[in-house]
Amino acid sequence: MAKVAVHKVPKGKLAIDGGPKAVTVEIPRSYFGLSEISDEEKRNVLDVLDRQMLFRWQDAKRSYVARFEREFASLLGVKYAVAVSSGTASLITGLRALGIGPGDEVIVPAYTFIASASAVILVGAVPVIAEIDDTLTMDPKDVERKITPNTKAIMPVHMRGIPCQMDEIMRIARKHKLFIIEDCAQCNGGSYKGKRVGSIGDVGCFSFQVSKTITTGEGGMVVTNDPMIYIRAALAHDSGITFWWKLSQEVPQELKRVTPFAGDGYRMSELAGAVGLAQLKKLDKIVATLRKRKREILEDIAGAPGIKPMRVPDPDGECAYSVNFLFETVEQAQAFSKALAAEGVPVHTIHTEGFPDRHIYRYWEYVLGKVPVTKNFDPWRDPRYGGNVSYSPDMCPQTMSILTRTVAIPLSQKMKRIHTQQISRAILKVAYALFS
Ligand SMILES: Cc1ncc(COP(=O)(O)O)c(C=O)c1O
């Protein structure tokens, strides 16, 4: 808990009312890993192109994808990693590795990118939507309420760099004998009570799309400590992997325990692997800088009237993509956000009525409408499905209430102390003017 600071509150009219802006320097806005691309990524990519080795199994011994997998696993402290072509592919691969399919339900949070739910549908299972709480991540109490005899797994999504309440979620999973598939797309580099996200549940899934902590343009990773889950994930991500293993004399021991089954086409290219390997070295620095900047702001503004920083299950482990505040009312959130924007701070409310944000369950039309993928591929009407999940745009009032009352100030690793000082000044100016 940050101690209450003695505030030096900027005097004068709010900028929204015609006064001078509290922010007098330009606040850096950037992507995370994408904005850190430098010589190392370029060198690796040129090496791939010069050697004309764009496919991992052309030169398995020197494969960038294989090195990326090994170093990713080592950083997370897990035994196995399988690189794939996207975050969605990582979730589908992770679900297949767990044996999830028709007849099964998987609990997903009401606030996550639609891909979390579509991955469940694409393996033939049914997503069940649970509320989030004041952490912006799934509410363990609602998760437990949503368990049915058909539930096979829970998918905690570490949203906006915030680690989920994994102690509670793991306890529920153990009690009900359910799998945990962590969606870490928005929390690469995060941890919970000293353990990297992705290494806590049965399987962890990552995305390296451009907006993520580190990027390969498109890409993903599946991680696990379980040899059977690993081998199933490897088989699930590449229809021909047993052939490539044999050709490269790299057949894993674990293969003896599984009969190969049809896999998908989710291999990562060497170009992506080359970028990923270079980006990985920057991951912890990006996250450490974001955490530092967030802490500076929280310490500067601690105890300011009317504003409440959002609860983070493990502040030492968050990726700190943004500083988030939860207001008592929608009107307060809107007023604060508008006044702060006028002061020159990049800021936004998380949900604005009418904007069809695909991160909010209400706008998942093909999920709420139970739209079959094809005529005969229909998880909800599959004869093996014995449940009867129901959806409606108003089914998660707690989630909608929290999202409409949340205001986020996005952070950048390019920010310096001068920028957080100016953001803090603006926050204090607005908070004292509106709420004291
Ligand atoms: C929480 C979450 N899950 C899954 C995904 C899907 O990742 P990708 O876009 O790489 O398929 C994303 C990406 O935006 C995401 O934010």
The ligand as an SDF file (V2000), in Angstrom:
LIG
                    3D

 16 16  0  0  0  0  0  0  0  0999 V2000
   -6.5830  -11.9360  -23.8680 C   0  0  0  0  0  0  0  0  0  0  0  0
   -6.2760  -12.3520  -25.2560 C   0  0  0  0  0  0  0  0  0  0  0  0
   -6.3950  -13.6480  -25.5980 N   0  0  0  0  0  0  0  0  0  0  0  0
   -6.1010  -14.0870  -26.8400 C   0  0  0  0  0  0  0  0  0  0  0  0
   -5.6650  -13.2200  -27.8170 C   0  0  0  0  0  0  0  0  0  0  0  0
   -5.4220  -13.7400  -29.2110 C   0  0  0  0  0  0  0  0  0  0  0  0
   -4.1260  -13.5450  -29.6430 O   0  0  0  0  0  0  0  0  0  0  0  0
   -3.8050  -13.3980  -31.2160 P   0  0  0  0  0  0  0  0  0  0  0  0
   -4.3690  -12.0910  -31.6730 O   0  0  0  0  0  0  0  0  0  0  0  0
   -2.3060  -13.4350  -31.2550 O   0  0  0  0  0  0  0  0  0  0  0  0
   -4.4160  -14.5550  -31.8970 O   0  0  0  0  0  0  0  0  0  0  0  0
   -5.4920  -11.8760  -27.5110 C   0  0  0  0  0  0  0  0  0  0  0  0
   -4.9600  -10.9470  -28.5380 C   0  0  0  0  0  0  0  0  0  0  0  0
   -5.2580   -9.9080  -28.8400 O   0  0  0  0  0  0  0  0  0  0  0  0
   -5.8240  -11.4140  -26.2020 C   0  0  0  0  0  0  0  0  0  0  0  0
   -5.7110  -10.1340  -25.8630 O   0  0  0  0  0  0  0  0  0  0  0  0
  1  2  1  0
  2  3  1  0
  2 15  2  0
  3  4  2  0
  4  5  1  0
  5  6  1  0
  5 12  2  0
  6  7  1  0
  7  8  1  0
  8  9  2  0
  8 10  1  0
  8 11  1  0
 12 13  1  0
 12 15  1  0
 13 14  2  0
 15 16  1  0
M  END
$$$$
